[in-house]
């Protein structure tokens, strides 16, 4: 388990990039960290992996201080957004480099996945496209068989088919050895079908986090029309995150919180009553609006 307590970080004594950030990430889960560019996602991953030093606070992994912990580093792999490969290195060279660092590195895994993706393991990585370079980095990371995997902008540059393939590999890694995966993105749709939990990083802190199943089962978009006049007060028994009325039809965003809103709405004898599914992006938009934030300025 990863526990982040009161973490703060600034650069050149400027405003804090991270400020008193607290977060807990459970084992054997995929945690998605979302936020606008510059929100601090990359900085957070670099602190967890001891690339940066925090100004204040602590990161605990399995109840141990993660900073410069040599034993823990055997169980941690970080793939940054800005990939770096040694000049002239091939995928096989990179695999050999990782093998020297990680005792559980699986060379056969690299060869098999590279063959599946039709990557030439003996070609210089510098000759590869952006997406192919990302594939090389992800393959080597997964081959380490580490307990904790950290990916910054995980699927950047990958086409939809390859992206789906790597999502499958991540799921297999979790089932194979209880791997915990932390990935960042500014694209909610990219993480919607793979993450167990999501946290929204805004102005240096986790503004909102929840497991995806709870988010999706507790919130509904409802379109309703009633006989006669009605307004927002008609639905005061419900927890409304949003209310908009156009003509005789109102659109409600309802947070159920264990209540049965449908029973109440049906008791109003509506002319129209439709429950519509919400995308994950819509869930976050309405949650943030309820907290008083303009979502368009965050993501």
Secondary structure, DSSP 8 states (H G I E B T S, - for coil): -EEEEEEEEESTT-SEEEEEEEEEE-SS-EEEEE--TTSSHHHHHHHHTTSS--SEEEEEETTEE-TT-HHHHTTEEEE-SS----TT-BHHHHHHHHHHH-TT--HHHHHHHHHHTT--TTSBGGGS-HHHHHHHHHHHHHHT--SEEEESSTTTT--HHHHHHHHHHHHHHHHHH--EEEEEES-HHHHTTT-SEEEEEETTEEEEEEEHHHHHHHEEEEEEE-SS---GGGGTTS-EEEEEEETTEEEEEEE-TT--HHHHHHTT--SEEEEE---HHHHHHHHHHHTT--GGGT-
